[in-house]
């Protein structure tokens, strides 16, 4: 793949797509590199699931998908986010179910 350097097309080839994540461990902690997207999504959906109803269901699904991805690709990290998605997603789903059932069954 070539790119435009401002005056002409460069003769050098760009690095291939899918270049491995940087070896610096600090970068792996700061940036979401080396993690499946489903693990990142599971973490955020789990956190926002306590505020917005039924995002916890998405967190559960993304957490399970992330754990399966991590099992297939042991070079990736993100197991903690996947487990957070499953646990907090389940708790937020139960919380919202109790809120809605309580609202429907309370005498008005």
C-alpha positions in Angstrom: 0.0 0.0 0.0 1.4 3.4 -0.9 0.5 6.8 0.5 0.7 10.4 -0.6 3.5 12.3 1.2 2.4 15.8 0.1 4.3 16.1 -3.1 4.4 12.6 -4.7 3.4 9.0 -4.0 5.9 7.3 -1.7 7.7 4.2 -2.9 7.5 2.6 0.6 4.9 0.2 1.6 2.8 0.8 4.7 2.8 -1.8 7.4 0.2 -4.5 6.9 -3.2 -4.3 8.5 -3.3 -6.1 11.8 0.1 -5.1 13.1 0.4 -6.5 16.7 -0.2 -4.2 19.6 2.7 -2.3 21.1 4.9 -4.3 23.4 4.9 -1.5 26.0 2.6 -2.8 28.9 1.7 0.8 29.9 0.1 1.3 26.5 -1.9 -1.9 26.9 -3.3 -0.5 30.2 -4.1 3.0 28.9 -5.4 2.2 25.4 -7.9 -0.5 24.4 -5.3 -2.5 22.4 -5.0 -6.2 22.6 -8.6 -6.7 23.8 -11.6 -7.9 21.9 -14.2 -5.2 21.2 -16.8 -7.3 22.9 -14.9 -7.1 26.2 -14.7 -3.4 26.0 -18.4 -3.2 25.1 -19.3 -5.5 27.9 -17.6 -3.3 30.5 -19.3 -0.1 29.3 -22.7 -1.6 28.9 -22.5 -3.1 32.4 -21.6 0.3 33.9 -24.4 2.1 32.0 -26.8 -0.7 32.6 -27.5 0.6 36.1 -28.6 3.9 34.7 -30.4 2.9 31.4 -32.8 0.0 31.6 -31.9 -3.4 30.0 -28.4 -2.5 28.8 -27.3 -5.2 31.2 -28.7 -7.8 28.8 -26.3 -6.5 26.1 -23.5 -6.6 28.7 -24.3 -10.2 29.5 -24.2 -11.1 25.8 -21.0 -9.2 25.1 -19.3 -10.7 28.1 -20.1 -14.2 27.0 -18.9 -13.5 23.5 -15.7 -11.9 24.9 -14.9 -14.9 27.1 -15.4 -17.2 24.1 -13.1 -15.0 22.0 -10.5 -14.9 24.8 -10.6 -18.7 25.0 -9.9 -19.0 21.3 -7.2 -16.3 21.3 -5.1 -16.5 24.4 -2.8 -13.7 23.2 -5.6 -11.2 24.0 -6.4 -9.7 27.4 -9.7 -8.4 28.7 -11.0 -11.3 30.9 -11.8 -8.9 33.8 -13.9 -6.7 31.6 -15.8 -9.7 30.2 -16.5 -11.0 33.8 -17.5 -7.5 34.9 -20.0 -7.4 32.0 -21.5 -10.8 33.0 -21.7 -10.1 36.7 -22.7 -6.4 36.6 -24.9 -7.0 33.6 -26.8 -9.7 35.4 -27.2 -7.6 38.5 -28.4 -4.6 36.6 -30.9 -6.7 34.7 -32.3 -8.2 37.9 -32.4 -4.7 39.4 -34.5 -3.3 36.5 -36.8 -6.3 36.5 -37.5 -5.8 40.2 -38.1 -2.1 39.6 -40.6 -2.7 36.7 -42.4 -5.6 38.5 -42.6 -3.5 41.6 -44.0 -0.6 39.7 -46.6 -2.8 38.0 -47.7 -4.6 41.1 -47.8 -1.7 43.5 -51.3 -0.5 44.5 -52.0 3.0 43.1 
